[in-house]
Amino acid sequence: METDWSVACGSDDPLVVVPWRSADGLLRYIDLRLTPDGIAQIPEAVQHDCIAAALERWNQPDSVIFTAKCDVWAYPADLFDAEDLEDFAFAQGNYIDLLARDPDIFSDFKACEQQLRKWSETARSIELPQCRCEWTLRRAHILQSVMDRSFDSQDTASGEGYQDGFATTLYVWGYGSTSEEASKSWASALRTLIDPVCLFKRF
């Protein structure tokens, strides 16, 4: 699998905020650690089994990360970016925002960058020629009570403010000669990354 990683932590770069709500109020952050059944309220998970599998696994208690947001899209070759794989007619992709459960790692740039590098190295070793992924480290701003749930904190007072740290946005793409083939390649790539992502331990 082709893979790359980058850091986008400038003042003009997108900020991962948790919790979040769409402008029209129809979409919002759902803490799947607290309410696993809430996955039925996430359209991308309902429409794509591989998204559901990733979200379910990455929010379980033994996972080192939890998720904040996701999206899925498909497009033809005439809309490809420079990074897209050549010789294919269609692509399908997604992103998922990943956050460290450990508040010390979440707030440590070097620790988050090291984790991102290891994820990228692991993805590069996977033999899926019709797939690629990208890992982007971003600034994050999280309600303290959401972060406290990572360690089952009993200090309810600490949940009133926000904690600043870092999140990783994982992008995954699959390519094919048809939209169906691209979708299958993408689903295979995302499923292959599920266990390597959630099983990394503290470095």
C-alpha positions as CSV (number, residue, x, y, z in Angstrom):
1,M,0.0,0.0,0.0
2,E,1.3,3.4,-0.9
3,T,1.5,5.7,2.2
4,D,2.6,9.1,3.3
5,W,2.4,11.2,6.4
6,S,2.4,15.0,7.1
7,V,2.1,17.6,9.8
8,A,-0.5,20.3,9.5
9,C,-0.5,22.2,12.8
10,G,-0.3,25.8,11.6
11,S,-2.7,28.5,12.6
12,D,-4.5,28.3,9.2
13,D,-4.8,24.5,9.2
14,P,-8.0,22.7,10.1
15,L,-8.5,22.1,13.9
16,V,-10.1,18.9,15.2
17,V,-12.7,19.9,17.7
18,V,-14.6,17.5,20.0
19,P,-17.5,17.5,20.5
20,W,-18.7,19.0,17.2
21,R,-22.1,19.6,15.5
22,S,-22.8,20.4,11.8
23,A,-24.2,23.9,11.0
24,D,-27.6,22.4,10.3
25,G,-27.6,20.4,13.5
26,L,-28.3,17.2,11.7
27,L,-24.9,15.6,12.4
28,R,-22.9,15.7,15.6
29,Y,-20.1,14.0,17.6
30,I,-21.1,10.6,19.1
31,D,-18.9,9.1,21.7
32,L,-18.9,5.5,20.7
33,R,-17.0,4.5,23.9
34,L,-19.9,5.7,25.9
35,T,-22.8,4.7,23.6
36,P,-21.6,1.9,21.2
37,D,-25.1,1.7,19.7
38,G,-24.7,5.2,18.5
39,I,-22.9,3.9,15.5
40,A,-26.4,3.4,14.0
41,Q,-26.7,7.2,13.9
42,I,-23.5,7.6,11.8
43,P,-24.6,7.6,8.1
44,E,-21.1,6.5,6.8
45,A,-21.2,3.5,9.2
46,V,-24.7,2.5,8.1
47,Q,-23.8,2.7,4.4
48,H,-20.3,1.0,4.6
49,D,-19.6,-2.1,6.7
50,C,-15.8,-1.3,6.7
51,I,-16.4,2.1,8.3
52,A,-18.7,0.4,10.9
53,A,-16.0,-2.2,11.7
54,A,-13.3,0.4,12.1
55,L,-15.3,2.7,14.3
56,E,-16.5,-0.2,16.5
57,R,-13.0,-1.6,16.9
58,W,-11.2,1.7,17.4
59,N,-13.6,2.8,20.2
60,Q,-13.4,-0.4,22.3
61,P,-11.7,-0.3,25.7
62,D,-8.5,-2.0,24.7
63,S,-7.9,0.4,21.8
64,V,-5.2,3.1,22.3
65,I,-7.3,5.6,20.3
66,F,-10.9,6.7,19.9
67,T,-12.5,8.4,16.9
68,A,-14.1,11.8,16.4
69,K,-15.4,12.2,12.8
70,C,-15.5,10.5,9.4
71,D,-16.6,10.9,5.8
72,V,-16.6,8.9,2.6
73,W,-16.5,9.9,-1.0
74,A,-16.0,8.5,-4.5
75,Y,-14.8,10.2,-7.7
76,P,-13.7,9.5,-11.3
77,A,-10.2,9.8,-12.8
78,D,-10.9,13.3,-14.3
79,L,-11.1,14.6,-10.7
80,F,-8.0,12.8,-9.4
81,D,-5.4,14.8,-7.5
82,A,-1.6,14.6,-8.1
83,E,-1.3,12.1,-5.3
84,D,-3.9,9.6,-6.7
85,L,-2.6,6.4,-8.3
86,E,-2.4,6.5,-12.1
87,D,-3.9,3.9,-14.5
88,F,-7.2,3.7,-12.7
89,A,-10.6,5.1,-13.7
90,F,-12.2,5.4,-10.3
91,A,-11.3,6.0,-6.7
92,Q,-13.2,5.8,-3.4
93,G,-11.8,7.2,-0.1
94,N,-12.5,8.3,3.4
95,Y,-11.1,10.0,6.4
96,I,-11.4,9.3,10.1
97,D,-10.1,11.5,12.9
98,L,-8.1,9.5,15.5
99,L,-7.3,10.7,19.0
100,A,-5.0,9.1,21.7
101,R,-6.9,7.9,24.7
102,D,-3.9,8.6,27.0
103,P,-4.1,12.4,27.8
104,D,-0.3,12.5,28.2
105,I,0.1,11.2,24.7
106,F,-2.7,13.4,23.3
107,S,-0.9,16.5,24.5
108,D,2.6,15.4,23.5
109,F,3.5,16.4,19.9
110,K,6.5,14.1,19.7
111,A,4.6,11.1,21.0
112,C,1.7,11.7,18.5
113,E,4.2,12.2,15.7
114,Q,6.0,9.0,16.6
115,Q,2.7,7.0,16.7
116,L,1.8,8.5,13.3
117,R,5.2,7.4,11.8
118,K,4.8,3.9,13.1
119,W,1.3,3.6,11.6
120,S,2.6,4.8,8.3
121,E,5.5,2.3,8.4
122,T,3.1,-0.5,9.1
123,A,0.8,0.5,6.3
124,R,3.7,0.7,3.9
125,S,4.4,-3.0,4.6
126,I,0.9,-4.1,3.5
127,E,0.8,-5.5,-0.1
128,L,-2.3,-3.8,-1.6
129,P,-1.2,-2.2,-4.9
130,Q,-4.6,-0.6,-5.6
131,C,-4.7,1.3,-2.4
132,R,-3.0,4.2,-0.6
133,C,-3.3,6.0,2.7
134,E,-2.1,9.2,4.3
135,W,-1.7,10.2,7.9
136,T,-1.9,13.9,8.9
137,L,-1.1,15.2,12.4
138,R,-3.4,18.1,13.4
139,R,-4.0,20.3,16.4
140,A,-7.0,19.2,18.5
141,H,-9.3,21.0,21.0
142,I,-11.3,18.5,23.2
143,L,-13.8,19.0,26.0
144,Q,-12.1,17.7,29.1
145,S,-15.0,15.4,30.0
146,V,-14.6,13.6,26.7
147,M,-10.9,13.1,27.3
148,D,-11.6,12.0,30.9
149,R,-13.7,9.1,29.7
150,S,-10.5,7.6,28.2
151,F,-9.3,6.9,31.7
152,D,-12.7,6.7,33.5
153,S,-11.8,9.8,35.5
154,Q,-14.0,10.3,38.6
155,D,-13.1,14.0,38.7
156,T,-16.3,15.5,37.2
157,A,-15.1,19.0,37.9
158,S,-12.2,18.6,35.4
159,G,-14.7,18.1,32.6
160,E,-15.7,21.7,32.4
161,G,-12.9,23.0,30.3
162,Y,-11.0,22.0,27.1
163,Q,-7.7,20.3,26.6
164,D,-5.4,21.1,23.7
165,G,-3.4,18.5,21.9
166,F,-3.1,16.6,18.7
167,A,-5.1,14.3,16.5
168,T,-4.3,12.2,13.4
169,T,-6.6,12.3,10.4
170,L,-6.3,9.0,8.5
171,Y,-7.2,9.1,4.8
172,V,-7.6,5.8,2.9
173,W,-8.2,5.3,-0.8
174,G,-8.9,2.4,-3.1
175,Y,-8.7,2.5,-6.9
176,G,-10.2,0.4,-9.7
177,S,-11.3,0.2,-13.3
178,T,-14.9,0.6,-12.2
179,S,-16.5,2.3,-9.2
180,E,-17.4,-1.1,-7.7
181,E,-13.8,-2.3,-8.0
182,A,-12.5,0.9,-6.4
183,S,-15.0,0.5,-3.5
184,K,-13.8,-3.1,-2.9
185,S,-10.2,-2.0,-2.9
186,W,-10.9,0.8,-0.5
187,A,-12.9,-1.4,1.9
188,S,-10.1,-4.0,1.9
189,A,-7.5,-1.3,2.7
190,L,-9.5,0.1,5.6
191,R,-10.2,-3.3,7.0
192,T,-6.5,-4.2,6.8
193,L,-5.6,-1.2,8.9
194,I,-8.1,-1.8,11.7
195,D,-6.0,-4.0,14.1
196,P,-2.6,-2.3,13.5
197,V,-4.1,1.1,14.4
198,C,-5.8,0.2,17.6
199,L,-3.1,-2.2,19.0
200,F,-0.1,0.2,19.1
201,K,1.0,0.7,22.7
202,R,2.6,3.6,24.4
203,F,6.1,4.3,23.1
